[in-house]
Amino acid sequence: MLNPRHIRRPVMPSSPVLSVDELPYICTASDAARLLRHTASYIVRLCGNGTIPAYKEGNTWLIRRDDLLTYLEQNLNLAAQKRLNQKEDR
């Protein structure tokens, strides 16, 4: 049986990026995680399944800042649509 002390938990980024201008034009998964406030492993999964357009150089996923902004805008629009649909259902 595993001891709970030995279970590794994802580490959230320590300092979130507050402005897109703080990001380089080509971001790593760690940079994107700081902006989106997710773990780097979650961003890698999104890159791997094509949700976030990215390319891999060696073991590193690289994401264009513009593609990251597009992903962010699409998710904000989806969240807004869900809220509107919930209000209409009431």
C-alpha positions, 0 to 999 in steps of 0.5 A, a space after each residue: 500500500 502506498 504511503 500518502 507522503 510518497 504520492 507526488 502532487 502537481 506543483 502549481 506555478 509559483 508566480 502567475 503571469 499577469 500580463 501577456 506582454 511578460 511572455 516571450 513570443 515563443 513560450 514553453 509549457 511552463 510559461 503558458 502554465 504561469 499565464 493560464 494558472 494550470 500545471 505544466 503537465 496539463 499544458 503539455 497534455 493540451 499541446 499533445 492532443 492538439 487543443 493548443 497548437 504547439 510544436 515539439 523540439 526535443 522534449 520541450 513543447 513550444 507554443 506561439 504566444 498568439 496561439 496561446 491568446 487564441 486558446 484563451 479567448 476561445 475558452 473565455 467565450 465558451 465559459 461566457 456561453 455556458 453562463 448565458 445558457 444556465 441563466 436562460 434555463 432558469 
